[in-house]
Amino acid sequence: MSQRYRITRQFQEPAGEISLEECHAYFEARTGFTYTSVFTVKNESSTMSIEGHFFMWDSGSALIPFRYYAGDVYVSGTNEAVIPVMLEAASALRADVAEG
């Protein structure tokens, strides 16, 4: 089963949102990240493209999307290498990590 994480400021007082500008500033300063407005997933029989704000992290073995949506950043925890990267991003963005 795939695990999804959310980097959020929802639990802080006062609750706030992470801005897209903050995400651009943070991820663009990091090695291994690129921005794309369309995330495309391909398999043998089909291709699916999703529009949005994606900061793609090259883990060395896969490209892992950090998706900005509605003031939060979402990332899959399927690849365990993403966990320390996600925690570092949450700290830099002054946010918390929640499952889901």
C-alpha positions in Angstrom: 0.0 0.0 0.0 1.3 3.4 -0.9 2.0 5.9 1.9 1.3 9.6 1.2 2.6 12.5 3.3 1.5 16.1 3.5 3.8 19.0 4.5 1.5 21.5 6.1 1.1 24.4 8.5 -2.5 23.4 9.4 -1.5 22.3 12.9 0.2 25.6 13.8 -1.2 28.5 15.6 -2.3 30.5 13.8 -2.8 28.0 11.0 -1.4 29.1 7.7 -0.6 28.0 4.2 2.7 27.4 2.5 2.9 29.7 -0.5 3.9 28.6 -4.0 6.6 31.3 -3.9 8.1 29.7 -0.8 8.2 26.3 -2.5 9.8 27.7 -5.6 12.5 29.5 -3.5 13.2 26.4 -1.4 13.2 23.7 -4.1 15.0 25.8 -6.8 17.9 26.3 -4.3 18.2 22.5 -3.8 20.3 20.2 -5.9 18.3 17.5 -7.6 15.0 19.3 -7.9 13.3 20.6 -11.1 9.9 22.3 -11.5 7.3 21.2 -14.0 3.6 22.2 -14.4 2.7 18.8 -15.9 3.5 15.4 -14.3 3.2 12.5 -16.7 3.0 8.8 -15.8 3.5 6.2 -18.4 3.1 2.5 -18.4 2.9 -0.2 -21.1 -0.7 0.5 -22.1 -1.4 4.2 -21.3 -0.1 7.6 -20.4 -1.6 10.0 -17.9 -0.7 13.7 -17.5 -1.7 15.8 -14.4 -1.5 19.6 -14.4 -0.3 21.3 -11.3 2.8 22.5 -9.5 5.4 19.7 -9.2 8.9 19.9 -7.8 10.5 16.7 -9.1 13.3 15.2 -7.0 15.8 12.9 -8.7 16.6 10.3 -6.1 19.1 8.6 -8.4 16.8 5.7 -9.1 13.5 7.5 -9.7 11.9 10.9 -10.2 9.7 11.6 -7.2 7.1 14.4 -7.3 6.6 16.8 -4.5 3.2 18.3 -5.4 2.1 21.8 -4.3 -1.7 21.9 -3.9 -3.9 24.3 -1.9 -1.2 25.5 0.5 0.4 22.1 1.2 3.0 19.9 -0.4 2.2 16.2 -1.0 4.7 13.4 -1.5 4.6 9.6 -1.7 6.6 7.7 0.8 6.8 4.6 -1.3 10.5 5.2 -1.8 12.0 5.3 1.7 14.8 7.6 0.4 12.3 10.4 0.2 11.7 10.5 4.0 14.8 12.5 5.1 14.3 14.8 2.1 10.7 15.4 3.0 11.6 16.1 6.7 14.3 18.6 5.6 11.8 20.4 3.4 9.2 20.5 6.1 11.7 22.0 8.5 12.9 24.6 6.0 9.3 25.5 5.2 8.5 25.8 8.9 5.8 23.2 8.6 4.7 19.8 10.0 4.4 16.4 8.3 1.1 14.5 8.4 0.1 11.2 6.9 -2.5 11.3 4.2 
